[in-house]
Amino acid sequence: MNAIEIISRKQAGTELSADEIREIVFGYTRGEVPDYQMSAFLMAVYFQGMTQRETGDLVRTMTASGRRADLSNIPGRKVDKHSTGGVGDKVSLVVAPLVASLGVPIPMISGRGLGHTGGTLDKLESIPGFTTTLSVAQFIRQVADLGCALIGQTDEIVPADRKMYALRDVTSTVRSLPLIAGSILSKKLAEGAQALMLDVKFGRGAIFDNVAEARSLAKYLVDIGSETGLEITALLTDMDQPLGYAVGNWLEVRECLDLMRGTAAAPDLKELCLVQAAIMLTLGERAENYTEGRALAESALHSGSAFLKFVEIAHRQQAEVRFLENPDLYPTANANRVLEAKRNGYVSDLNALSIGQAAVSLGAGRMRKEDPVDYTAGIILHRKRGDYAEKGQPLATLFGATVDRIASVAAAVEAAFTIEDTPPASRPLILSRLTINGEENWE
């Protein structure tokens, strides 16, 4: 077999064999298949798709392209979570230590932000000293010792995905369901996870703005997970407005610290953290059902166990934990500006995409992988959908390196708020839950 034949067969819509998939993926990982041929293959998959069997073989092949963490000597069922990303989505920072504090091993490989959706690694690395680059041996040892490790992808784990994702980004093939499944699930299998809590977001602040596309992805991943031996529970969650009040790396870390220490909590962020933690405790066989898992999660959050576990993990990963124990020590942005309501009324809409894009422009995100990130930049929201604001009351505070940079996005942030005389209709944060047994509405 050669790459040209495999590409041609997929361009024609032919179902590839496991050997053909291994040939092109391993060939590309070894450097024998050049970028331009892999780009052609990715484009063929984007337009022709893959069967469930093909996608399962793709996941297994990508997993086998590097080392696989062997967590078999660690007691307990290993569980991870993954979100498709959204504005202000910081749930992993709370849920991972919370669930680990209750005895469920959490091996977690996270990603960076690109565009308006933030990345867990960027948030963690806003904590001075926090290293997200551990060897496989260090990763295994930390999960065994502390019950959780929070790292980024390494050269050892799924190198095929590391190379393929970079090509997908520049060839506009990111939104292919088989390629999304290959990327997400190969990392989860390689890190040693046995079950996965999957948060698939829809709305203006998510990758998929309509719920039909998000549902298709969730169903696809649940099915492929079952095919590859990974039990998945997926939630469809609303990302039409930002999650929580903070958007921006350190600002989001601080919001999570407040939640874990019980000093403050955005209701939507707290609820989603507790729901996902309860499901993970069930997947990890620490709780018999959701109700028991929810009670355990609430207890660990309110007792401070989640915060103590987060500090323990951060200390192990070389972070300066004094910033976690006393966030006021952290340096602040050079400039800030408060935006005020220009009339009385209810916030009937808050455009997550506009807020996310403004945060990126302030320096909190990157449009290209090599762009630097200003960890102090971002936005604090003072009002969200359904809240009442009187004229002159704060809507948002912008943080950035310069007054001019803040001024460049102020109008866009003001326009993200729609204020009307009557309150908007309520809409659920969680739409439904999907498992291998089907979809059910979330109550």
ROBA-273699 format. One record per residue (C-alpha): residue in one letter; z, y, x. Coordinates in nm, 4 decimals, decimal comma. Example, Ala and Ser with C-alpha at 12.3 -4.5 7.8 and 13.67 -1.06 7.14 Angstrom:
<rs>
<A <0,7800 -0,4500 1,2300>>
<S <0,7140 -0,1060 1,3670>>
</rs>
This chain:
<rs>
<M <0,0000 0,0000 0,0000>>
<N <-0,0515 0,3583 0,1068>>
<A <0,0595 0,6896 -0,0388>>
<I <-0,2861 0,7868 -0,1646>>
<E <-0,3166 0,4691 -0,3732>>
<I <0,0317 0,5149 -0,5188>>
<I <-0,0355 0,8803 -0,6041>>
<S <-0,3673 0,7889 -0,7682>>
<R <-0,2064 0,5177 -0,9783>>
<K <0,0618 0,7521 -1,1043>>
<Q <-0,1947 1,0278 -1,1714>>
<A <-0,3754 0,7762 -1,3934>>
<G <-0,0534 0,7047 -1,5838>>
<T <-0,0083 0,3559 -1,4412>>
<E <0,3418 0,2102 -1,4318>>
<L <0,4417 0,1706 -1,0676>>
<S <0,6158 -0,1346 -0,9289>>
<A <0,9536 -0,1183 -0,7598>>
<D <0,7792 -0,1855 -0,4268>>
<E <0,5425 0,1085 -0,4767>>
<I <0,8298 0,3428 -0,5562>>
<R <1,0216 0,2231 -0,2511>>
<E <0,7115 0,2618 -0,0334>>
<I <0,6555 0,6276 -0,1103>>
<V <1,0225 0,7339 -0,1279>>
<F <1,1262 0,5545 0,1917>>
<G <0,8055 0,6662 0,3620>>
<Y <0,8819 1,0272 0,2794>>
<T <1,2439 0,9948 0,3905>>
<R <1,1303 0,8501 0,7253>>
<G <0,8740 1,1269 0,7728>>
<E <0,5727 0,8953 0,7391>>
<V <0,4589 1,0533 0,4103>>
<P <0,3912 1,4270 0,4564>>
<D <0,5140 1,7032 0,2257>>
<Y <0,1708 1,7576 0,0717>>
<Q <0,1421 1,3943 -0,0390>>
<M <0,4948 1,3846 -0,1793>>
<S <0,4198 1,7113 -0,3610>>
<A <0,1187 1,5432 -0,5221>>
<F <0,3356 1,2462 -0,6214>>
<L <0,6028 1,4696 -0,7737>>
<M <0,3379 1,6571 -0,9697>>
<A <0,1930 1,3293 -1,0968>>
<V <0,5390 1,2194 -1,2146>>
<Y <0,5917 1,5608 -1,3744>>
<F <0,2777 1,5254 -1,5886>>
<Q <0,2691 1,1466 -1,6453>>
<G <0,6409 1,0713 -1,6630>>
<M <0,8020 0,7374 -1,5831>>
<T <0,9172 0,4458 -1,7928>>
<Q <1,2873 0,3673 -1,8093>>
<R <1,2326 0,0767 -1,5712>>
<E <1,0459 0,2995 -1,3238>>
<T <1,3159 0,5642 -1,3376>>
<G <1,5845 0,3034 -1,2794>>
<D <1,3952 0,1850 -0,9722>>
<L <1,3587 0,5458 -0,8557>>
<V <1,7356 0,5979 -0,8856>>
<R <1,8125 0,2752 -0,6975>>
<T <1,5585 0,3554 -0,4258>>
<M <1,6891 0,7080 -0,3729>>
<T <2,0448 0,5720 -0,3598>>
<A <1,9418 0,3192 -0,0945>>
<S <1,7763 0,5865 0,1221>>
<G <2,1112 0,6580 0,2908>>
<R <2,4688 0,5365 0,3131>>
<R <2,6685 0,4446 0,0069>>
<A <3,0397 0,5176 -0,0027>>
<D <3,2314 0,1935 -0,0495>>
<L <3,5349 0,2775 -0,2611>>
<S <3,6044 -0,0820 -0,3627>>
<N <3,9374 -0,0886 -0,1774>>
<I <4,0647 0,2116 -0,3757>>
<P <4,2436 0,1034 -0,6955>>
<G <4,1178 0,2360 -1,0265>>
<R <3,7855 0,3075 -1,1920>>
<K <3,6056 0,5900 -1,0117>>
<V <3,4853 0,8730 -1,2357>>
<D <3,2876 1,1901 -1,1669>>
<K <3,1565 1,4769 -1,3762>>
<H <2,8310 1,6662 -1,3599>>
<S <2,7114 1,9792 -1,5351>>
<T <2,3520 2,0924 -1,5621>>
<G <2,4856 2,4394 -1,4833>>
<G <2,5384 2,7687 -1,6565>>
<V <2,6759 3,1188 -1,6240>>
<G <3,0500 3,1109 -1,5548>>
<D <3,0652 2,7296 -1,5576>>
<K <3,3634 2,6572 -1,3352>>
<V <3,5005 2,3498 -1,5147>>
<S <3,4845 2,1190 -1,2102>>
<L <3,7393 2,3301 -1,0232>>
<V <3,9970 2,2512 -1,2904>>
<V <3,8968 1,9095 -1,4190>>
<A <3,8613 1,7290 -1,0852>>
<P <4,2180 1,7982 -0,9622>>
<L <4,3597 1,7650 -1,3148>>
<V <4,2212 1,4131 -1,3661>>
<A <4,2981 1,3114 -1,0060>>
<S <4,6602 1,4203 -1,0551>>
<L <4,6823 1,1586 -1,3306>>
<G <4,5682 0,8739 -1,1061>>
<V <4,1936 0,8484 -1,1679>>
<P <3,9932 0,8544 -0,8401>>
<I <3,7388 1,1411 -0,8437>>
<P <3,4619 1,1240 -0,5810>>
<M <3,2592 1,4424 -0,6357>>
<I <2,9411 1,5599 -0,4663>>
<S <2,8428 1,9037 -0,5961>>
<G <2,5558 2,1473 -0,5503>>
<R <2,4930 2,5119 -0,4778>>
<G <2,3850 2,7800 -0,7188>>
<L <2,0238 2,8904 -0,7388>>
<G <1,9128 3,1661 -0,9698>>
<H <2,1476 3,2659 -1,2489>>
<T <2,3446 2,9384 -1,2648>>
<G <2,6374 2,9203 -1,0235>>
<G <2,7152 2,6283 -0,7933>>
<T <3,0479 2,4542 -0,7390>>
<L <3,0059 2,4542 -0,3602>>
<D <2,9649 2,8317 -0,3486>>
<K <3,2831 2,8760 -0,5504>>
<L <3,4785 2,6390 -0,3253>>
<E <3,3444 2,8023 -0,0091>>
<S <3,4596 3,1423 -0,1337>>
<I <3,8071 3,0129 -0,0413>>
<P <3,8414 3,0997 0,3307>>
<G <3,8143 2,7929 0,5510>>
<F <3,7237 2,5471 0,2745>>
<T <3,4808 2,2959 0,4236>>
<T <3,2554 2,0963 0,1926>>
<T <3,0924 1,8967 0,4743>>
<L <3,2761 1,5686 0,5243>>
<S <3,1410 1,2487 0,6748>>
<V <3,1216 0,9434 0,4507>>
<A <3,4241 0,7980 0,6305>>
<Q <3,6254 1,1192 0,5775>>
<F <3,5133 1,1295 0,2129>>
<I <3,6327 0,7730 0,1493>>
<R <3,9623 0,8328 0,3275>>
<Q <4,0360 1,1476 0,1297>>
<V <3,9621 0,9830 -0,2052>>
<A <4,1972 0,7003 -0,1007>>
<D <4,4722 0,9393 0,0147>>
<L <4,4514 1,2218 -0,2421>>
<G <4,2492 1,0750 -0,5266>>
<C <3,9739 1,3367 -0,4966>>
<A <3,7257 1,4872 -0,2517>>
<L <3,4979 1,7835 -0,3303>>
<I <3,1959 1,7892 -0,1012>>
<G <2,8285 1,8776 -0,0799>>
<Q <2,5413 1,6469 -0,0087>>
<T <2,5276 1,5230 0,3495>>
<D <2,2545 1,3847 0,5742>>
<E <2,4125 1,0422 0,5269>>
<I <2,4132 1,0322 0,1460>>
<V <2,0812 1,0205 -0,0437>>
<P <1,8631 1,1909 0,2197>>
<A <1,5647 1,1233 -0,0073>>
<D <1,7057 1,3609 -0,2676>>
<R <1,7845 1,6245 -0,0065>>
<K <1,4170 1,6344 0,0944>>
<M <1,2659 1,5793 -0,2508>>
<Y <1,4740 1,8484 -0,4214>>
<A <1,3534 2,1113 -0,1771>>
<L <0,9939 2,0195 -0,2672>>
<R <1,0653 2,0119 -0,6402>>
<D <1,1982 2,3659 -0,6184>>
<V <0,8788 2,5045 -0,4619>>
<T <0,6330 2,2929 -0,6651>>
<S <0,7819 2,3798 -1,0071>>
<T <0,8649 2,0167 -1,0849>>
<V <1,2398 2,0652 -1,1332>>
<R <1,2297 2,0098 -1,5109>>
<S <1,0878 1,6553 -1,4938>>
<L <1,3282 1,4139 -1,6675>>
<P <1,2665 1,1198 -1,4271>>
<L <1,3103 1,3459 -1,1250>>
<I <1,6268 1,5031 -1,2700>>
<A <1,7658 1,1554 -1,3360>>
<G <1,6761 1,0403 -0,9861>>
<S <1,8482 1,3394 -0,8276>>
<I <2,1678 1,3326 -1,0330>>
<L <2,2279 0,9614 -1,0676>>
<S <2,1396 0,8593 -0,7113>>
<K <2,4122 1,0906 -0,5770>>
<K <2,6657 0,9581 -0,8284>>
<L <2,5934 0,5974 -0,7376>>
<A <2,5930 0,6734 -0,3646>>
<E <2,9312 0,8470 -0,3833>>
<G <3,0826 0,5365 -0,5447>>
<A <3,1273 0,6574 -0,9025>>
<Q <3,1377 0,3956 -1,1776>>
<A <3,1409 0,6331 -1,4735>>
<L <3,0265 0,9888 -1,5348>>
<M <3,1230 1,2738 -1,7652>>
<L <2,7967 1,4647 -1,8140>>
<D <2,7883 1,8206 -1,9487>>
<V <2,4363 1,9125 -2,0623>>
<K <2,4169 2,2800 -2,1509>>
<F <2,1752 2,4614 -2,3783>>
<G <2,1208 2,8292 -2,4491>>
<R <2,0100 3,1383 -2,2615>>
<G <2,2434 3,0827 -1,9672>>
<A <2,1354 2,7201 -1,9114>>
<I <1,8318 2,5476 -1,7595>>
<F <1,7233 2,4440 -2,1096>>
<D <1,7400 2,7227 -2,3637>>
<N <1,6828 2,5007 -2,6669>>
<V <1,9023 2,2159 -2,7807>>
<A <1,6134 1,9710 -2,8317>>
<E <1,5302 1,9698 -2,4598>>
<A <1,8972 1,9413 -2,3670>>
<R <1,9408 1,6487 -2,6071>>
<S <1,6373 1,4713 -2,4605>>
<L <1,7812 1,5035 -2,1115>>
<A <2,1247 1,3835 -2,2205>>
<K <1,9829 1,0757 -2,3966>>
<Y <1,7583 1,0010 -2,1005>>
<L <2,0423 1,0170 -1,8492>>
<V <2,2734 0,8062 -2,0660>>
<D <2,0023 0,5370 -2,0933>>
<I <1,9103 0,5414 -1,7249>>
<G <2,2775 0,5381 -1,6310>>
<S <2,3209 0,2196 -1,8297>>
<E <2,0118 0,0766 -1,6598>>
<T <2,1642 0,1415 -1,3158>>
<G <2,5216 0,0358 -1,3956>>
<L <2,6741 0,3810 -1,4482>>
<E <2,8598 0,4396 -1,7757>>
<I <2,7899 0,7916 -1,9015>>
<T <2,9408 1,0030 -2,1765>>
<A <2,7441 1,3230 -2,2311>>
<L <2,8378 1,6412 -2,4142>>
<L <2,5931 1,9005 -2,5453>>
<T <2,7637 2,2366 -2,4914>>
<D <2,6742 2,5964 -2,5748>>
<M <2,5745 2,8261 -2,2878>>
<D <2,4352 3,1151 -2,4909>>
<Q <2,7212 3,3338 -2,3685>>
<P <2,9085 3,2933 -2,0371>>
<L <3,1903 3,0403 -2,0138>>
<G <3,5258 3,2082 -1,9576>>
<Y <3,5691 3,5702 -1,8591>>
<A <3,4693 3,5582 -1,4898>>
<V <3,1187 3,5348 -1,3416>>
<G <3,1048 3,5296 -0,9612>>
<N <3,2426 3,2935 -0,6997>>
<W <3,5923 3,4119 -0,6059>>
<L <3,6366 3,5719 -0,9485>>
<E <3,5775 3,2282 -1,1045>>
<V <3,8110 3,0552 -0,8604>>
<R <4,0821 3,3048 -0,9512>>
<E <4,0238 3,2446 -1,3224>>
<C <4,0702 2,8720 -1,2620>>
<L <4,3882 2,9358 -1,0642>>
<D <4,5224 3,1410 -1,3547>>
<L <4,4419 2,8563 -1,5940>>
<M <4,6025 2,5908 -1,3741>>
<R <4,9121 2,8037 -1,3167>>
<G <4,9464 2,8905 -1,6850>>
<T <4,9282 3,2677 -1,6323>>
<A <4,6114 3,3227 -1,8381>>
<A <4,3317 3,1260 -1,9961>>
<A <3,9989 3,1982 -2,1589>>
<P <4,0118 2,9849 -2,4766>>
<D <3,6607 2,8414 -2,4340>>
<L <3,7153 2,7503 -2,0677>>
<K <4,0517 2,5882 -2,1370>>
<E <3,9157 2,3886 -2,4291>>
<L <3,6150 2,2560 -2,2398>>
<C <3,8329 2,1595 -1,9427>>
<L <4,0735 1,9662 -2,1647>>
<V <3,7951 1,7912 -2,3556>>
<Q <3,6165 1,6795 -2,0410>>
<A <3,9387 1,5733 -1,8717>>
<A <4,0354 1,3649 -2,1765>>
<I <3,6984 1,1889 -2,1738>>
<M <3,7223 1,1249 -1,7992>>
<L <4,0701 0,9768 -1,8398>>
<T <3,9269 0,7425 -2,1005>>
<L <3,6306 0,6502 -1,8806>>
<G <3,8746 0,5902 -1,5960>>
<E <4,0827 0,3565 -1,8161>>
<R <4,3881 0,5760 -1,7687>>
<A <4,3935 0,6477 -2,1430>>
<E <4,3067 0,4097 -2,4246>>
<N <4,1337 0,6769 -2,6326>>
<Y <4,0471 1,0456 -2,6476>>
<T <4,3692 1,1441 -2,8232>>
<E <4,5869 0,9888 -2,5550>>
<G <4,3658 1,1372 -2,2826>>
<R <4,3921 1,4824 -2,4372>>
<A <4,7729 1,4634 -2,4436>>
<L <4,7836 1,3544 -2,0794>>
<A <4,5442 1,6318 -1,9762>>
<E <4,7430 1,9008 -2,1577>>
<S <5,0655 1,7798 -1,9959>>
<A <4,9161 1,7826 -1,6436>>
<L <4,7709 2,1280 -1,6945>>
<H <5,0874 2,2823 -1,8367>>
<S <5,3178 2,1171 -1,5810>>
<G <5,1265 2,2599 -1,2857>>
<S <5,0205 1,9168 -1,1566>>
<A <4,6534 2,0162 -1,1579>>
<F <4,7258 2,3284 -0,9512>>
<L <4,9326 2,1370 -0,6964>>
<K <4,6581 1,8760 -0,6608>>
<F <4,3950 2,1477 -0,6129>>
<V <4,6037 2,3069 -0,3358>>
<E <4,6513 1,9660 -0,1753>>
<I <4,2753 1,8995 -0,1784>>
<A <4,1978 2,2466 -0,0462>>
<H <4,4517 2,2105 0,2363>>
<R <4,3007 1,8752 0,3367>>
<Q <3,9578 2,0391 0,3432>>
<Q <4,0857 2,3098 0,5798>>
<A <4,1168 2,5947 0,3299>>
<E <4,3648 2,8770 0,3794>>
<V <4,5804 2,7875 0,0799>>
<R <4,7767 3,1119 0,0966>>
<F <4,4915 3,2667 -0,1006>>
<L <4,5426 3,0053 -0,3727>>
<E <4,9179 3,0512 -0,3806>>
<N <4,8877 3,4317 -0,3774>>
<P <4,5385 3,5392 -0,4923>>
<D <4,6287 3,9073 -0,4496>>
<L <4,5883 3,8553 -0,0727>>
<Y <4,2142 3,7994 -0,1165>>
<P <3,9905 4,0948 -0,0190>>
<T <3,8360 4,2838 -0,3076>>
<A <3,4825 4,4130 -0,3518>>
<N <3,4029 4,7484 -0,1926>>
<A <3,3096 4,9025 -0,5268>>
<N <3,3720 4,8431 -0,8959>>
<R <3,2867 5,0048 -1,2274>>
<V <3,4180 4,9598 -1,5805>>
<L <3,1651 4,9638 -1,8644>>
<E <3,3052 5,0852 -2,1969>>
<A <3,2067 5,0309 -2,5574>>
<K <3,0025 5,3185 -2,6937>>
<R <3,0986 5,2512 -3,0557>>
<N <3,3487 5,0641 -3,2677>>
<G <3,2517 4,7170 -3,3783>>
<Y <3,2417 4,3442 -3,3155>>
<V <3,0571 4,1845 -3,0265>>
<S <2,7983 3,9899 -3,2226>>
<D <2,6047 3,8689 -2,9181>>
<L <2,6564 3,8403 -2,5422>>
<N <2,3460 3,7374 -2,3490>>
<A <2,4470 3,4878 -2,0812>>
<L <2,1129 3,5097 -1,9015>>
<S <2,1415 3,8874 -1,8611>>
<I <2,4988 3,8565 -1,7330>>
<G <2,4008 3,5810 -1,4904>>
<Q <2,1034 3,7720 -1,3562>>
<A <2,3158 4,0851 -1,3126>>
<A <2,5770 3,8867 -1,1184>>
<V <2,3043 3,7554 -0,8861>>
<S <2,1783 4,1104 -0,8320>>
<L <2,5322 4,2176 -0,7446>>
<G <2,5294 3,9543 -0,4690>>
<A <2,7160 3,6680 -0,6392>>
<G <2,4172 3,4316 -0,6342>>
<R <2,0921 3,3603 -0,4569>>
<M <1,7292 3,3531 -0,5609>>
<R <1,6315 3,1655 -0,2426>>
<K <1,8332 2,8971 -0,0673>>
<E <1,8691 3,1081 0,2461>>
<D <2,0028 3,4165 0,0659>>
<P <2,3599 3,5187 0,1640>>
<V <2,6309 3,5265 -0,1045>>
<D <2,8920 3,7991 -0,1518>>
<Y <3,1957 3,6012 -0,2650>>
<T <3,3728 3,9106 -0,3996>>
<A <3,0809 4,0216 -0,6192>>
<G <3,0527 3,9475 -0,9897>>
<I <3,1538 4,0478 -1,3381>>
<I <3,4754 4,0255 -1,5391>>
<L <3,4176 4,0250 -1,9143>>
<H <3,6794 4,1938 -2,1317>>
<R <3,5120 4,1194 -2,4648>>
<K <3,3112 3,8207 -2,5802>>
<R <3,1314 3,7190 -2,8972>>
<G <3,3506 3,7765 -3,2025>>
<D <3,5892 4,0188 -3,0302>>
<Y <3,6456 4,3668 -3,1716>>
<A <3,6057 4,6705 -2,9456>>
<E <3,6884 5,0309 -3,0141>>
<K <3,4816 5,3057 -2,8606>>
<G <3,5993 5,3633 -2,5020>>
<Q <3,7579 5,0203 -2,4596>>
<P <3,6326 4,8116 -2,1632>>
<L <3,3536 4,5586 -2,2152>>
<A <3,3064 4,4480 -1,8552>>
<T <3,4018 4,5361 -1,4984>>
<L <3,1327 4,5070 -1,2300>>
<F <3,2168 4,4277 -0,8655>>
<G <2,9755 4,4760 -0,5773>>
<A <2,9256 4,5917 -0,2212>>
<T <2,8092 4,9432 -0,3083>>
<V <2,8174 5,1925 -0,5927>>
<D <2,4374 5,1997 -0,5917>>
<R <2,4149 4,8225 -0,6296>>
<I <2,6474 4,8333 -0,9272>>
<A <2,4502 5,1206 -1,0807>>
<S <2,1294 4,9153 -1,0557>>
<V <2,2604 4,6536 -1,3032>>
<A <2,4921 4,8589 -1,5246>>
<A <2,2325 4,9245 -1,7940>>
<A <2,1353 4,5546 -1,8093>>
<V <2,4985 4,4488 -1,8510>>
<E <2,5540 4,7076 -2,1251>>
<A <2,2400 4,5804 -2,3013>>
<A <2,3733 4,2227 -2,2863>>
<F <2,6378 4,3244 -2,5425>>
<T <2,5320 4,3649 -2,9042>>
<I <2,7968 4,5414 -3,1170>>
<E <2,7782 4,5425 -3,4965>>
<D <3,0015 4,6360 -3,7892>>
<T <3,0671 4,2807 -3,9041>>
<P <3,1855 3,9796 -3,7018>>
<P <2,9272 3,7125 -3,6170>>
<A <2,9277 3,3655 -3,7657>>
<S <3,1253 3,1213 -3,5557>>
<R <2,9357 2,8630 -3,3545>>
<P <3,0763 2,5504 -3,1892>>
<L <3,1278 2,5315 -2,8149>>
<I <3,0576 2,1561 -2,8185>>
<L <2,7762 2,0367 -3,0397>>
<S <2,7885 1,6596 -2,9974>>
<R <2,8799 1,3629 -2,7801>>
<L <2,6286 1,1016 -2,6641>>
<T <2,6948 0,7519 -2,5307>>
<I <2,4880 0,4366 -2,5024>>
<N <2,5860 0,3721 -2,8664>>
<G <2,4226 0,6935 -2,9911>>
<E <2,5067 1,0554 -3,0734>>
<E <2,7912 1,1849 -3,2871>>
<N <2,8768 1,5390 -3,3907>>
<W <3,1809 1,6857 -3,2191>>
<E <3,4635 1,7737 -3,4514>>
</rs>
